[in-house]
């Protein structure tokens, strides 16, 4: 007794388009919401944007790191602006008659 198998394509696969299109640059299958970044030359899942400050793509794996970066920059800027105002160091002004004149 011999068993022969013949493979026939499934009608459901032929009737529907490819659920994960290929990236033309990377030549890989990419999931939904993935995009190719021309700066990094990579496909990034849940691609948001390419950040020039971190030189990195903001996507699915580093949203939390990017938010932490934004919070740290905001806190640093607030400290830089608020601490000198609260320190109470008076700003010295030049007396009126001592300006350099030609």
C-alpha positions in Angstrom: 0.0 0.0 0.0 1.5 3.4 -1.1 0.4 6.7 0.2 0.7 9.6 -2.1 0.2 13.2 -1.0 -0.6 16.0 -3.4 -0.4 19.5 -2.2 -3.0 21.9 -3.4 -3.1 25.5 -2.6 -5.7 26.6 -0.1 -8.6 28.7 -1.7 -8.6 31.1 1.3 -4.9 32.0 0.7 -5.4 32.6 -2.9 -8.5 34.8 -2.5 -6.9 37.1 0.1 -3.9 39.3 -0.5 -0.7 38.8 1.5 -1.5 40.0 5.0 2.1 41.1 5.6 3.6 42.9 2.6 7.2 42.7 1.8 9.6 45.7 2.3 11.0 46.5 -1.1 14.3 47.7 0.4 14.9 45.1 3.2 13.2 42.2 1.3 11.6 40.9 4.5 8.0 40.4 5.5 6.9 43.3 7.7 4.0 43.3 10.1 1.2 46.0 10.1 2.3 49.5 11.0 5.9 48.7 10.2 7.7 51.2 8.0 11.2 51.4 6.5 13.3 54.2 7.9 15.5 55.8 5.2 17.9 57.2 7.8 18.6 53.9 9.6 18.0 51.7 6.6 15.9 49.3 8.7 12.3 48.3 9.0 10.8 49.4 12.4 7.7 48.0 13.9 5.2 50.6 15.0 7.4 53.3 13.4 6.7 56.8 14.7 9.6 58.9 13.5 13.4 59.1 13.3 14.7 61.3 16.2 17.7 63.4 15.2 18.6 64.0 18.8 19.0 60.4 19.7 19.9 59.3 16.2 17.5 56.5 16.5 14.1 55.4 15.2 11.2 55.7 17.7 9.1 52.5 17.5 7.6 49.7 19.4 10.7 48.7 21.4 11.8 52.2 22.6 8.7 54.3 23.3 9.4 54.2 27.0 13.0 55.2 26.6 12.0 58.1 24.3 9.5 59.3 26.9 12.1 59.1 29.6 14.5 61.1 27.4 11.8 63.8 26.9 11.1 63.9 30.7 14.8 64.2 31.6 15.3 67.0 29.1 12.3 68.9 30.4 13.4 68.5 34.1 16.9 69.6 33.2 15.6 72.7 31.4 13.3 73.5 34.3 16.1 73.2 36.8 18.4 75.3 34.7 15.8 78.1 34.5 14.3 78.0 38.0 17.4 77.5 40.3 19.1 80.7 39.3 15.9 82.6 39.9 15.5 81.1 43.4 19.1 81.4 44.4 18.7 85.1 45.2 22.0 86.2 43.7 21.6 89.8 42.7 22.5 90.7 39.2 25.1 93.4 39.2 24.5 96.4 37.0 27.0 98.9 35.7 26.9 102.4 37.2 25.7 105.0 34.7 28.9 107.1 34.6 31.5 104.4 34.2 30.6 103.2 30.7 33.5 103.1 28.2 33.3 105.9 25.8 35.3 106.9 22.7 
